[in-house]
Amino acid sequence: MKENFSTQKELEIINTFATAPLKEEDVFIFTVTLCDNEVDRDFECFSTDTISTLKELFIGKTGISDHSMRSKDQCARVFRTYTEKNGEKTSYGEDYIALKARAYMLRNEESASLISEIEGGIKKEVSVSCSVNKSTCSVCGGDMRHHSCDHIKGRYYNSKLCYAVLSEPTDAYEWSFVAVPAQRNAGVTKAFIKKEETYLHNPTEIIKSLSTEKALSEGEITSLREHISALEEKAHEAEVYKSHLTQEIERLALIAMPKVNPAGFISACKSMKLTELRDLRNELDSQVREKMPASLQLRPSVQPTKSNTHNAFKI
């Protein structure tokens, strides 16, 4: 629950992070909603217990822009956190709870523009970066990290929405000002960094997600490596088959069109797809068959006759 702190009390807390004493006129203090326990647009949600643990983990964490991880983009720091209920229920029936933070930044020429945007309501959406140990399926209770269930987030199963419940947080890294919010009620988004798990199981979807500039988990990297390895093996097999088709085309071309230089066919084959090469091979094979039809091997018209004279036994 929110505690009523005076400005002087908050300054005392802020100065535990500062190396030089700061006065009220030196800092800009504001409130930010870090996350909540509602299902977000990624079909994930923090459990109530997770919110309580993150409340402690986010104290002292820095605020940056777009998860850039560059020190020059640090702009604020959380010095106090609290949870807040609004009397409503989440979409799955639990009491709605939000994790809020009091943060501060220095008042100077560099921060003047950002402070103005915060005060004007332009900069307000934030995203948190943290790690958790468990990602539980809302339908069957299975661990979605280790493929212990086949349910897909965002789909309904017997009228029940499938989403991942994120629990057992181990660390909180930072929070960022971002442009696009995912959590609808709190107006915040999160960058969920998981340890040793696959966030997306489909390599195609992982590749699509790269356009969002999200960090890949170890599981996703492993999945991509396996996918690339399988593609490389298939590509090698395709090259071997293409080489075989090209050699066959060269042989058939020499028979079907002996006056034509086969080098032209070989050069053309390099830019052809496998389907085109098969069509060319089949066409040349048809021409060869017309030019050199296969002859039937008939039984000899005169059969050797058996002798019944038994001359071998005559004396």
C-alpha positions as CSV (number, residue, x, y, z in Angstrom):
1,M,0.0,0.0,0.0
2,K,1.1,3.6,-0.6
3,E,2.8,5.3,2.3
4,N,2.4,9.0,2.8
5,F,5.9,10.5,2.6
6,S,6.7,14.2,2.9
7,T,9.0,15.8,0.4
8,Q,11.6,16.1,3.1
9,K,11.3,12.4,3.8
10,E,11.6,11.5,0.1
11,L,14.7,13.7,-0.2
12,E,16.3,11.8,2.7
13,I,15.7,8.6,0.8
14,I,17.0,10.1,-2.5
15,N,20.2,11.2,-0.8
16,T,21.0,7.7,0.2
17,F,21.6,7.1,-3.6
18,A,23.3,10.4,-4.3
19,T,27.0,11.0,-3.6
20,A,26.5,14.7,-3.0
21,P,23.6,16.2,-1.0
22,L,20.6,17.1,-3.1
23,K,18.0,19.8,-2.3
24,E,14.4,19.9,-3.4
25,E,15.2,22.4,-6.2
26,D,17.8,20.0,-7.5
27,V,15.5,17.1,-8.4
28,F,12.3,16.4,-10.2
29,I,10.2,13.7,-8.5
30,F,7.4,11.8,-10.3
31,T,5.3,8.7,-10.0
32,V,5.4,5.8,-12.6
33,T,3.4,2.7,-12.9
34,L,5.8,-0.1,-13.5
35,C,3.5,-3.1,-14.1
36,D,0.4,-4.8,-12.9
37,N,-1.2,-8.3,-12.7
38,E,-3.5,-8.0,-15.7
39,V,-3.1,-10.1,-18.8
40,D,-1.3,-7.9,-21.4
41,R,-1.2,-7.9,-25.2
42,D,1.6,-10.5,-25.1
43,F,-0.8,-12.8,-23.3
44,E,1.4,-12.8,-20.2
45,C,0.8,-11.5,-16.7
46,F,2.6,-11.2,-13.4
47,S,1.1,-13.1,-10.5
48,T,0.2,-11.2,-7.3
49,D,3.1,-12.7,-5.5
50,T,5.4,-11.6,-8.3
51,I,4.2,-8.0,-8.0
52,S,5.1,-8.1,-4.3
53,T,8.6,-9.4,-5.0
54,L,9.2,-7.0,-7.8
55,K,8.2,-4.2,-5.4
56,E,11.4,-4.9,-3.5
57,L,13.6,-5.7,-6.5
58,F,12.9,-2.4,-8.3
59,I,14.1,-0.1,-5.5
60,G,17.2,1.7,-6.7
61,K,16.8,0.6,-10.3
62,T,17.6,3.1,-13.1
63,G,15.3,4.5,-15.7
64,I,16.5,4.6,-19.3
65,S,15.0,4.9,-22.8
66,D,13.9,2.0,-25.0
67,H,16.0,-0.5,-23.1
68,S,19.1,0.9,-24.8
69,M,21.5,-0.4,-22.1
70,R,23.7,2.6,-22.7
71,S,24.8,4.6,-19.6
72,K,24.3,7.9,-21.4
73,D,20.6,7.1,-21.7
74,Q,20.1,6.8,-17.9
75,C,17.7,9.6,-16.9
76,A,16.1,8.6,-13.6
77,R,16.2,6.3,-10.6
78,V,13.5,4.6,-8.5
79,F,13.9,5.4,-4.8
80,R,10.6,4.1,-3.5
81,T,8.0,1.5,-4.6
82,Y,4.5,0.6,-3.4
83,T,1.5,-1.4,-4.6
84,E,-2.0,0.0,-5.3
85,K,-5.4,-1.5,-5.7
86,N,-8.4,0.2,-7.4
87,G,-11.1,-2.1,-6.2
88,E,-11.5,-3.8,-9.6
89,K,-10.9,-7.4,-10.7
90,T,-8.6,-8.6,-13.4
91,S,-10.0,-10.4,-16.5
92,Y,-9.4,-13.8,-14.7
93,G,-11.1,-12.8,-11.5
94,E,-8.4,-11.7,-9.1
95,D,-8.0,-8.3,-7.4
96,Y,-6.3,-5.9,-9.7
97,I,-3.0,-4.6,-8.3
98,A,-0.4,-2.3,-9.7
99,L,3.2,-1.8,-8.9
100,K,4.0,1.9,-8.7
101,A,7.3,3.7,-8.1
102,R,8.5,7.1,-7.1
103,A,11.5,8.1,-9.2
104,Y,13.7,11.2,-9.4
105,M,15.9,12.9,-12.0
106,L,18.2,15.8,-11.8
107,R,17.0,19.2,-12.9
108,N,19.4,20.6,-15.4
109,E,19.6,21.7,-19.1
110,E,19.9,18.2,-20.4
111,S,16.8,16.9,-18.5
112,A,14.6,20.0,-19.1
113,S,13.0,18.6,-22.2
114,L,12.2,15.2,-20.7
115,I,10.8,16.8,-17.6
116,S,8.6,19.0,-19.8
117,E,7.4,15.9,-21.7
118,I,6.6,14.0,-18.5
119,E,4.7,17.0,-17.0
120,G,2.8,17.4,-20.3
121,G,1.8,13.7,-20.4
122,I,3.8,12.9,-23.5
123,K,6.3,10.5,-21.8
124,K,4.4,8.2,-19.5
125,E,4.4,4.6,-20.8
126,V,7.2,2.5,-19.4
127,S,8.5,-1.0,-19.8
128,V,10.2,-3.1,-17.1
129,S,13.1,-5.5,-17.6
130,C,13.3,-8.4,-15.2
131,S,13.9,-12.2,-15.0
132,V,11.6,-14.9,-13.6
133,N,11.9,-18.6,-13.1
134,K,8.5,-19.8,-14.0
135,S,6.1,-19.3,-16.9
136,T,2.9,-21.3,-16.1
137,C,0.2,-22.1,-18.6
138,S,-3.2,-20.7,-17.5
139,V,-5.0,-23.6,-19.0
140,C,-3.2,-26.7,-17.8
141,G,-0.7,-25.4,-15.3
142,G,2.3,-26.7,-17.3
143,D,5.6,-25.1,-17.6
144,M,5.5,-23.2,-20.9
145,R,9.3,-22.7,-20.9
146,H,10.1,-26.4,-21.3
147,H,7.3,-27.4,-23.7
148,S,5.5,-29.4,-21.0
149,C,2.2,-28.3,-22.6
150,D,1.0,-27.8,-26.1
151,H,-1.3,-24.8,-25.5
152,I,-0.6,-21.6,-27.4
153,K,-0.8,-18.1,-25.8
154,G,-3.8,-16.1,-27.0
155,R,-5.9,-19.0,-28.0
156,Y,-9.1,-20.2,-26.2
157,Y,-9.5,-23.8,-25.0
158,N,-13.0,-24.7,-23.9
159,S,-13.7,-21.0,-23.6
160,K,-10.6,-20.4,-21.4
161,L,-7.9,-18.0,-22.6
162,C,-4.4,-19.3,-22.6
163,Y,-1.8,-17.0,-21.2
164,A,1.5,-17.3,-19.3
165,V,1.6,-16.5,-15.6
166,L,5.1,-15.2,-14.7
167,S,6.3,-16.0,-11.2
168,E,9.3,-16.4,-9.0
169,P,11.2,-13.3,-10.1
170,T,14.9,-13.5,-9.5
171,D,16.1,-10.0,-10.5
172,A,14.9,-6.6,-11.8
173,Y,17.2,-4.8,-14.2
174,E,15.8,-1.5,-15.3
175,W,12.7,0.3,-16.5
176,S,12.4,2.3,-19.7
177,F,10.3,5.0,-21.3
178,V,8.8,3.4,-24.4
179,A,6.3,4.4,-27.1
180,V,3.9,1.5,-27.3
181,P,2.2,0.1,-24.2
182,A,1.3,-3.5,-23.9
183,Q,-0.5,-3.6,-20.5
184,R,-3.9,-2.0,-21.1
185,N,-5.0,-0.9,-17.7
186,A,-1.7,0.4,-16.4
187,G,-0.6,1.8,-19.7
188,V,2.8,0.1,-19.4
189,T,4.8,-2.5,-21.2
190,K,7.4,-4.9,-20.1
191,A,10.5,-6.5,-21.6
192,F,10.4,-10.0,-20.1
193,I,13.9,-11.5,-20.0
194,K,13.8,-15.2,-19.3
195,K,16.6,-17.5,-18.3
196,E,17.3,-20.7,-20.1
197,E,13.9,-20.9,-21.8
198,T,12.3,-20.6,-25.2
199,Y,10.1,-17.5,-25.4
200,L,9.0,-18.4,-28.9
201,H,9.0,-22.0,-30.0
202,N,8.6,-21.4,-33.7
203,P,11.9,-20.2,-35.4
204,T,9.8,-18.3,-38.0
205,E,8.1,-16.3,-35.2
206,I,11.5,-15.7,-33.5
207,I,12.8,-14.2,-36.7
208,K,9.8,-12.0,-37.0
209,S,10.3,-10.8,-33.4
210,L,13.8,-9.5,-34.2
211,S,12.2,-6.5,-35.8
212,T,10.9,-5.4,-32.4
213,E,14.5,-5.1,-31.1
214,K,13.8,-7.6,-28.3
215,A,16.6,-9.5,-26.7
216,L,16.7,-13.2,-27.4
217,S,16.7,-15.7,-24.6
218,E,19.2,-18.6,-24.5
219,G,16.4,-20.9,-25.5
220,E,15.5,-18.8,-28.6
221,I,19.1,-18.6,-29.6
222,T,19.4,-22.4,-29.4
223,S,16.2,-22.9,-31.4
224,L,17.5,-20.6,-34.1
225,R,20.8,-22.4,-34.3
226,E,19.0,-25.8,-34.7
227,H,16.7,-24.2,-37.3
228,I,19.7,-22.8,-39.3
229,S,21.5,-26.1,-39.0
230,A,18.5,-28.0,-40.4
231,L,18.3,-25.4,-43.3
232,E,22.0,-25.8,-44.1
233,E,21.6,-29.6,-44.3
234,K,18.6,-29.3,-46.6
235,A,20.5,-26.7,-48.7
236,H,23.4,-29.2,-49.1
237,E,21.0,-32.0,-50.2
238,A,19.4,-29.6,-52.7
239,E,22.8,-28.7,-54.1
240,V,23.7,-32.4,-54.5
241,Y,20.4,-33.1,-56.3
242,K,20.9,-30.0,-58.5
243,S,24.3,-31.2,-59.5
244,H,22.9,-34.6,-60.4
245,L,20.2,-33.0,-62.5
246,T,22.7,-30.8,-64.3
247,Q,24.9,-33.8,-65.2
248,E,21.8,-35.7,-66.5
249,I,20.8,-32.7,-68.6
250,E,24.3,-32.5,-70.1
251,R,24.2,-36.2,-71.0
252,L,20.7,-35.9,-72.5
253,A,21.6,-32.8,-74.4
254,L,24.5,-34.5,-76.1
255,I,22.2,-37.2,-77.4
256,A,19.1,-35.1,-78.3
257,M,21.0,-32.1,-79.8
258,P,24.6,-33.3,-80.7
259,K,25.3,-30.1,-82.7
260,V,24.4,-27.8,-79.8
261,N,27.2,-26.9,-77.4
262,P,26.1,-28.4,-74.0
263,A,28.0,-25.6,-72.2
264,G,25.1,-23.3,-72.9
265,F,22.8,-25.7,-71.0
266,I,25.2,-25.9,-68.1
267,S,25.4,-22.1,-67.8
268,A,21.6,-21.8,-67.9
269,C,21.2,-24.5,-65.3
270,K,23.1,-22.4,-62.7
271,S,20.2,-19.9,-62.5
272,M,17.4,-22.4,-62.7
273,K,15.2,-23.6,-59.8
274,L,14.9,-27.3,-59.1
275,T,11.4,-27.4,-60.6
276,E,12.7,-25.8,-63.8
277,L,15.7,-28.2,-64.0
278,R,13.3,-31.2,-63.6
279,D,11.1,-29.9,-66.4
280,L,14.2,-29.4,-68.7
281,R,15.4,-32.9,-67.9
282,N,12.0,-34.4,-68.6
283,E,11.8,-32.5,-71.9
284,L,15.2,-33.7,-73.1
285,D,14.5,-37.2,-72.0
286,S,11.3,-37.2,-74.2
287,Q,13.3,-36.0,-77.2
288,V,15.9,-38.7,-76.6
289,R,13.2,-41.4,-76.4
290,E,11.7,-40.1,-79.7
291,K,15.0,-40.1,-81.4
292,M,16.2,-43.4,-80.1
293,P,13.1,-45.5,-79.3
294,A,13.8,-48.6,-77.2
295,S,13.7,-51.8,-79.3
296,L,12.0,-55.0,-78.1
297,Q,14.0,-58.1,-77.5
298,L,12.0,-60.8,-79.3
299,R,12.4,-64.6,-78.8
300,P,14.3,-66.2,-81.7
301,S,11.9,-67.4,-84.5
302,V,13.7,-70.8,-84.8
303,Q,13.9,-72.8,-81.6
304,P,16.5,-75.6,-81.3
305,T,14.9,-79.0,-81.7
306,K,15.4,-81.8,-79.3
307,S,16.8,-85.0,-80.7
308,N,15.0,-88.2,-79.9
309,T,17.4,-90.5,-81.9
310,H,19.6,-91.3,-78.9
311,N,22.6,-91.4,-81.3
312,A,24.9,-91.1,-78.4
313,F,24.0,-94.5,-77.3
314,K,24.5,-96.1,-80.8
315,I,27.5,-98.4,-81.2
